[in-house]
């Protein structure tokens, strides 16, 4: 194979820099927010149900062996997940209304 021509190694003229549009993070997109809403709501309800099972079933149940602190953490996490899910729903609603106006 012959050696490449010397023009291959010569310095090239500088071209204008490519201007790229700023990329929006995935977690800020409308599609992601709409996907996360049912996940947050379902996880919140399940956390509250699991915490409630610990106190409502008899003492010989498997769930009765769960420490009280775990049940308290599940209640706190369930309330937080439900709250974040509701806040996210309101934000998506506002984003959809803004998109209609534009």
Secondary structure, 3 states (H helix, E strand, C coil): CCCCCHHHCCCCCCCCCCCCCCCCCHHHCHHHHHHHHHHHHHHHHHHHHHHHHHHHCCCCCHHHHCCHHHHHHHHHHHHHHHHHHHHHHHHHHHHHHHHHHC
